[in-house]
């Protein structure tokens, strides 16, 4: 990709660690780098998606910069993916988990990331996940069970914790209140890989969820495959969470890891399956199963020239 001539910054003031000073600094750095630059602050849920769709039209920017969390990046992703010719997406941290930023850029300072991405842009075409039942798209991944339960807004209400600490507190609260495993089944490309009591099933997407946990540590964003990691009850849940910080839960008793192009997650007792993707809890009534398919190389993102 050549050096961009135009940049649109989309910033979400409602994101978990949003800072007006950070946004102003990003605007200054882009302006000093030379491209024409515009800034739009999102005003409501869905606004970022609409802005991304508009950016794919004639006269749109070369680069779309996201300043917000994974939710903001998700909205921009779903807006851009509608068009095969879309601006490259550059994700900067400004939310709670910032998992996508960490997935692409590790823990590099965002200022140097922005300067590098504008001076020597490298485009990586990454896979997306299609959720058949909702007709939605995910980039980072999806999960059932324990991880999905922590996204219930009723559990977060009244918490003073912010960012990644808030998610971790929600996990601990779920454990302390006695999170029950559910009877589940997981199939990958038509083959059953797990059946029985299920603490959680994670599908990636990316390696990281909530910025701290390597739920699918071997996942690669552009290999045309979905990674799935399922945890039963053989491994105590507190130990599972501790090991998952570094991806060391894989290979332990009761943990199944597989790859494929289609993953089906089910709850087998007829009760609704608690399910989320890209951090959004699905509230679809009585759905007991979800089907996830890979959409290869569906999104253009700016990433390091070397492997992350």
C-alpha positions as MATLAB code, in Angstrom:
seq = 'XXXXXXXXXXXXXXXXXXXXXXXXXXXXXXXXXXXXXXXXXXXXXXXXXXXXXXXXXXXXXXXXXXXXXXXXXXXXXXXXXXXXXXXXXXXXXXXXXXXXXXXXXXXXXXXXXXXXXXXXXXXXXXXXXXXXXXXXXXXXXXXXXXXXXXXXXXXXXXXXXXXXXXXXXXXXXXXXXXXXXXXXXXXXXXXXXXXXXXXXXXXXXXXXXXXXXXXXXXXXXXXXXXXXXXXXXXXXXXXXXXXXXXXXXXXXXXXXXXXXXXXXXXXXXXXXXXXXXXXXXXXXXXXXXXXXXXXXXXXXXXXXXXXX';
ca = [
       0.000    0.000    0.000;
       1.277    3.475   -0.845;
       1.489    6.252    1.736;
      -2.107    7.345    2.485;
      -3.322   10.713    1.273;
      -6.462   10.857    3.392;
      -7.354    9.560    6.853;
     -10.626    9.451    8.770;
     -10.425    9.041   12.549;
     -13.528    7.583   14.195;
     -13.400    7.943   17.986;
     -15.876    6.602   20.517;
     -16.176    8.845   23.616;
     -18.171    6.125   25.381;
     -15.354    3.545   25.120;
     -13.856    2.178   28.317;
     -10.547    4.074   28.386;
     -11.325    6.864   25.915;
      -9.333   10.081   26.337;
      -9.968   13.366   24.549;
      -6.258   14.130   24.922;
      -5.349   10.887   23.136;
      -7.714   11.732   20.291;
      -6.249   15.217   19.974;
      -2.722   13.803   19.910;
      -3.664   11.263   17.228;
      -5.203   14.034   15.142;
      -2.009   16.080   15.472;
       0.252   13.157   14.544;
      -1.748   12.390   11.401;
      -1.806   16.053   10.381;
       1.978   16.333   10.893;
       2.517   13.168    8.812;
       0.918   14.869    5.819;
      -2.408   13.201    4.928;
      -5.660   15.130    4.902;
      -7.455   14.153    8.106;
     -10.996   14.297    9.472;
     -12.279   13.360   12.929;
     -15.772   12.149   13.775;
     -16.934   11.277   17.297;
     -19.554    8.545   17.457;
     -22.864    9.561   19.015;
     -24.766    6.296   19.462;
     -24.500    2.526   18.954;
     -24.318    1.726   15.250;
     -22.890    5.132   14.309;
     -19.392    3.744   13.675;
     -20.849    1.069   11.392;
     -22.692    3.697    9.348;
     -19.553    5.832    9.108;
     -17.540    2.840    7.867;
     -20.108    2.065    5.182;
     -20.038    5.670    4.028;
     -16.228    5.563    3.909;
     -16.289    2.798    1.291;
     -17.938    5.079   -1.273;
     -16.314    7.376   -3.861;
     -13.977    9.905   -2.299;
     -13.594    7.848    0.864;
     -10.388    7.875    2.944;
      -7.399    5.629    2.313;
      -7.192    4.732    6.017;
      -9.886    4.514    8.678;
      -8.519    4.885   12.226;
     -10.459    3.451   15.150;
     -10.007    5.040   18.582;
     -12.154    3.053   20.956;
     -12.462   -0.480   22.173;
     -13.076   -3.812   20.534;
     -16.750   -2.876   20.199;
     -15.870    0.161   18.114;
     -13.523   -1.921   15.969;
     -16.301   -4.497   15.561;
     -18.746   -1.877   14.270;
     -16.189   -0.510   11.820;
     -15.329   -4.029   10.682;
     -18.934   -4.910    9.914;
     -19.369   -1.653    8.013;
     -16.241   -2.103    5.922;
     -16.704   -5.788    5.163;
     -19.816   -5.058    3.091;
     -17.521   -3.747    0.344;
     -14.595   -5.669   -1.216;
     -12.831   -2.351   -1.853;
     -12.617   -0.562    1.457;
     -10.156    1.642    3.356;
      -7.530   -0.104    5.445;
      -8.492   -0.195    9.129;
      -5.980    0.945   11.750;
      -7.012    0.075   15.299;
      -5.680    2.148   18.209;
      -6.440    1.407   21.876;
      -9.184    3.323   23.648;
     -11.460    0.711   25.151;
     -11.608   -1.807   27.960;
      -9.862   -4.904   26.639;
      -8.179   -3.627   23.449;
      -7.715   -7.234   22.379;
      -7.527   -6.478   18.664;
      -4.842   -3.833   19.162;
      -2.787   -6.304   21.200;
      -3.404   -9.048   18.621;
      -1.976   -6.898   15.825;
       0.579   -4.676   17.531;
       1.427   -6.448   20.794;
       2.167   -3.862   23.500;
       3.825   -1.231   21.320;
       3.085    2.409   22.190;
       0.193    3.569   20.033;
       2.017    6.747   18.958;
       4.805    4.772   17.281;
       2.225    2.415   15.756;
       0.390    5.350   14.190;
       3.570    6.907   12.841;
       4.781    3.578   11.399;
       1.417    2.746    9.850;
       1.255    6.093    8.041;
       4.898    6.249    6.926;
       5.227    2.615    5.766;
       1.741    1.089    5.660;
       1.491   -2.687    5.455;
      -1.911   -4.208    4.713;
      -2.861   -7.593    6.133;
      -6.039   -9.227    4.836;
      -7.566  -11.053    7.780;
     -10.373  -13.559    8.145;
     -13.770  -12.873    9.651;
     -16.314  -15.181   11.279;
     -19.877  -15.381    9.957;
     -22.555  -16.291   12.499;
     -25.328  -17.931   10.492;
     -28.151  -17.523   12.992;
     -27.668  -13.765   13.459;
     -26.167  -13.018   10.020;
     -23.475  -11.154   11.960;
     -19.709  -10.899   11.583;
     -16.968  -11.252   14.163;
     -13.252  -10.608   14.005;
     -11.863  -11.464   17.442;
     -14.007  -14.487   18.168;
     -17.009  -15.953   19.909;
     -17.702  -17.895   23.087;
     -20.301  -19.698   25.137;
     -20.661  -20.383   28.841;
     -18.566  -18.636   31.467;
     -17.011  -15.937   29.269;
     -20.384  -15.025   27.762;
     -22.001  -14.811   31.192;
     -19.603  -12.065   32.303;
     -20.988   -9.782   29.574;
     -24.405   -9.616   31.218;
     -24.844   -5.872   31.967;
     -26.632   -6.699   35.216;
     -23.398   -8.194   36.533;
     -21.323   -5.137   35.603;
     -23.717   -2.625   37.159;
     -22.273   -0.830   40.176;
     -18.698   -1.998   39.604;
     -15.986    0.635   40.047;
     -13.456   -1.456   38.110;
     -12.581   -0.367   34.589;
     -10.930   -1.841   31.524;
      -9.469   -5.329   31.719;
      -9.869   -5.330   35.525;
     -13.645   -5.012   35.108;
     -13.821   -8.123   32.934;
     -11.622  -10.082   35.330;
     -13.789   -9.040   38.286;
     -16.863  -10.227   36.396;
     -15.217  -13.626   35.895;
     -14.423  -13.936   39.592;
     -17.950  -12.856   40.534;
     -19.382  -15.519   38.237;
     -17.240  -18.166   39.918;
     -18.135  -17.015   43.437;
     -21.854  -17.167   42.684;
     -21.518  -20.723   41.442;
     -21.352  -20.751   37.652;
     -22.961  -23.987   36.417;
     -21.493  -25.855   33.426;
     -23.982  -26.614   30.672;
     -24.546  -29.815   28.651;
     -22.993  -29.045   25.293;
     -21.755  -30.402   22.004;
     -19.182  -28.931   19.609;
     -18.596  -30.063   16.045;
     -15.831  -28.918   13.692;
     -16.343  -29.498    9.968;
     -19.016  -32.066   10.834;
     -16.906  -34.053   13.314;
     -17.865  -34.055   16.987;
     -14.911  -32.895   19.129;
     -16.699  -32.466   22.463;
     -19.880  -33.677   24.134;
     -20.834  -33.319   27.792;
     -20.512  -30.811   30.619;
     -19.068  -27.585   29.255;
     -17.571  -24.625   31.123;
     -16.893  -22.628   27.966;
     -16.230  -22.933   24.257;
     -14.111  -20.292   22.534;
     -13.769  -19.776   18.789;
     -11.135  -17.516   17.198;
     -10.521  -15.277   15.407;
      -7.766  -13.794   17.447;
      -5.693  -15.267   20.226;
      -6.739  -12.752   22.866;
     -10.050  -12.073   24.566;
     -10.544   -9.265   27.080;
      -6.936   -8.257   26.398;
      -5.554  -10.710   28.954;
      -6.680  -14.245   28.163;
      -5.227  -16.327   25.326;
      -8.377  -18.352   24.776;
      -7.205  -19.725   21.403;
      -3.429  -19.309   21.623;
      -2.625  -20.903   18.247;
      -5.134  -18.885   16.244;
      -3.879  -16.981   13.196;
      -5.939  -14.138   11.769;
      -5.340  -14.958    8.116;
      -4.970  -18.740    7.809;
      -8.506  -19.387    6.534;
      -9.380  -21.482    9.597;
     -11.266  -21.104   12.855;
      -9.638  -22.324   16.063;
     -11.907  -23.733   18.763;
     -11.009  -24.464   22.376;
     -13.525  -26.214   24.620;
     -13.134  -26.675   28.380;
     -15.045  -29.336   30.249;
     -15.121  -29.828   34.016;
     -12.010  -31.976   34.516;
      -9.809  -28.893   34.979;
     -10.915  -26.699   37.933;
     -12.204  -23.399   36.563;
      -9.910  -21.123   38.654;
      -6.926  -23.095   37.339;
      -8.311  -22.856   33.802;
      -8.477  -19.072   34.034;
      -4.971  -18.810   35.442;
      -3.481  -21.034   32.739;
      -5.413  -19.229   29.984;
      -3.505  -16.005   30.653;
      -0.583  -17.530   28.755;
      -2.439  -20.132   26.705;
      -1.136  -22.955   28.911;
      -4.588  -24.514   29.331;
      -4.280  -26.204   25.934;
      -3.363  -29.871   26.336;
      -4.651  -30.100   29.902;
      -7.198  -32.712   30.924;
     -10.685  -31.884   29.725;
      -9.542  -29.187   27.263;
     -10.102  -29.851   23.549;
      -8.450  -27.832   20.773;
      -9.342  -28.131   17.080;
      -9.390  -26.195   13.782;
     -11.739  -26.065   10.854;
     -13.833  -23.931    8.530;
     -17.185  -24.475   10.248;
     -17.840  -24.736   13.987;
     -21.233  -25.565   15.510;
     -21.811  -24.803   19.203;
     -24.842  -26.430   20.843;
     -26.608  -26.796   24.159;
     -28.187  -30.250   24.282;
     -30.829  -29.933   27.017;
     -33.112  -27.636   25.023;
     -32.402  -24.536   27.089;
     -31.050  -21.330   25.443;
     -27.305  -21.241   24.820;
     -25.512  -18.227   26.289;
     -23.414  -16.917   23.392;
     -21.388  -13.822   22.488;
     -19.218  -12.670   19.637;
     -16.769   -9.762   19.609;
     -17.937   -8.915   23.121;
     -21.640   -8.566   22.317;
     -23.983  -10.885   24.196;
     -26.640  -12.339   21.887;
     -30.135  -12.134   23.284;
     -32.054  -14.261   20.836;
     -34.601  -15.934   23.042;
     -34.543  -19.711   22.765;
     -31.632  -20.405   20.380;
     -29.818  -23.601   21.393;
     -27.108  -23.639   18.693;
     -24.929  -21.297   16.656;
     -23.079  -22.010   13.420;
     -19.810  -20.204   12.704;
     -18.147  -20.160    9.275;
     -14.855  -18.598    8.253;
     -14.872  -15.726    5.736;
     -11.285  -15.781    4.419;
      -9.328  -12.537    3.876;
     -12.454  -10.405    4.234;
     -10.961   -7.349    5.973;
      -7.982   -5.102    5.196;
      -6.135   -3.950    8.319;
      -2.867   -2.129    8.872;
      -0.439   -4.367   10.734;
       3.302   -4.794   11.249;
       5.242   -5.897    8.194;
       6.803   -8.664   10.298;
       4.716  -11.443   11.842;
       3.072  -10.445   15.150;
];
